[in-house]
Amino acid sequence: MASAPVPENISEEYYQISEAILSSFPKYRPPLDLYTFKADIGQLVSYSRKGTRLSNAQVEEVYARCAEGDLYVSRRDHSVYSEHIVKQLDLILVDQNLKEAEVADISLAALETRLAAFFDQPVRPVFDLLYADCMVVLEYLWADVHRLRLFFRRLHRGDHTLARHSLNSFIVGLWLFSSQKSGDLRRRDFDQAGQALLLKDAGMAKVPSFITGKTTPLKPEEREKIFPHPLTGYKLMHKLEQSFDLMRQACLEHHERLDGSGYPQHSKEISSFGRLTAVADAFSAIIQKRPYAEAREPAEAARELSLDRTRYDFAYTGPLLAALLSDAFGKMK
């Protein structure tokens, strides 16, 4: 039996919860308020309060109402609602009631959690969880690559962490990659570029935590321990069966520079994707607060890189600066 028509403005204040989301909640004690639509007064009314224990009969009714499209939760409970989706990110692909800005926030929170866990324990079971969530986000973005603009507005600009830096590089690099390819963009390339950008710093997982977690400038001997991470990262990705060309280029070349001043190979022969990744990596670092430097404004950071044509490819720094100056991404968070 179909439920009665619901006023359109209700969706601004409530989510019409799906069965997939509902099943992620504790069965007998939903962690938020549930509502149903009362047709005779044209309003949503409370069905149960958060934390209240439901009887077996109520559980059956809740699921029946949900199947009929007559079960809602308040957007005031967005933080609780999103916590469940963060842990089961594939739900963003089936929940039609989430706003795109909400999906962006949830996706980035999920990836940051998975990345932090991977950098702490770079082993297969932890990687598999990160990989699964990465592919969910890439599927969501592939459906409409313009959604990257929402992600771009959410670049992390506070204190630097490996996870946040990796997310920034993923967003910036994937936007550059999609923009450059335009009508020639293929799904396989899009997915591989996203994976490579997200995991280019995988080798940092092997750097001692007392170095990666330092809040003061690194000593010369500490910096020496960081220099091998591009090669270490590629070896780790190869072990995890992620050794495709774009991954190799991203891991090995993101610290190389056009004039040969980079590392680890001091090479001037850098692939196109390696050049793109180098720009995404440098830009993402500059806009975050680091122990040795304050965060820079995005447009200022892009301008600095665009002027440094001896080290960074203007084919990527130029479009990035132009997009920021033209306000192509809208207001940054």
C-alpha positions, 0 to 999 in steps of 0.5 A: 500500500503506497503512502499518502503524498508528502509535501515537498518542503518536508525533505528540507527538514527530514530524510525519508529513510531507506531500508538499507540505512534503517538496517544499519541501526540497532534493531530495537533501539534506533539512535535517533527519533523516527517520524511517520506522515499523518495524512489527515493533518498533513504533518510528520508526527513522532513515532519513537524517540531516540534510544527508546526500546521498540517491541517486536511488533513496533520493529515490524511496523517500523520496517513496514512503514519504511518499505512503504516510504513512510519513515523519516528522521530529522536533519537535526540528527544528521550527525548521528545519521551520517555516522552510520553511513561513514561506516557503510559508505556504499549507502551513499549510492542508494540514499536518494535523500542525502544532499550532495554537500552531505554526501561530500562531507560523509565521503571525506570523513569516511576516507580520512578514517580509512586512510588514518587506519592504513597509515597506522597499519599498512596491511591487507585487511586495512587496505581492503577497507580503504580500497572499498570506500575509495571505489564507492567515492569514485563511482559517486564522482564518476556519475557526475564529475562536476561533484568534484567542485563540492569536494574541492570546497572542502579541502583541509586547510588546518593542521597537516596530517598524512590522511588529510594531505592525501585527501587534498591531493586526491581531490585536486589531482582528480579535478586536474585529471578530469579537466585535462581529459574532458571528453576523452575521460574513461572510467578505468583511467578515472578510477586508477587516477583516483586510487593513485592520487589517494595512495601516492604517499603510501610509503610514509606509512613506513616512516617512524611515527615520531617523525610523521607526528612531529610538530616542530621542523625536522632535523636533517637526519630525520628528513633523510628517513623520509626521502625513500618513501616514494620507492617504499610506497610503490613497493607496498602498492605492488605487494598489495597488487596495485602496481598499474602505471598511474600508481607507479608514476604517482608514487615514484614521481610526485617529488620529482621536479622538472629541473632535476632538483626533486627526489628520489631519482633527481630525474628531469624525465617525468611522466605527464601524470607524475607532473600532475601529481607533483602539482597536486601534492605541492599545492595540497601541502602549501594550503595546510598548516605545517610545523615549518610554515603557515597555511597559505590561501589556495589562490596564493598557493596556486600562483606561487606554483604557477610562477615556478615553471622550472620545477612545476608544469604550467600545464597543470599549475595554470588551469588550477590558478585560473579556476581559483581566480575565477571562483570556479569552485565557489566559496571554500569552507 
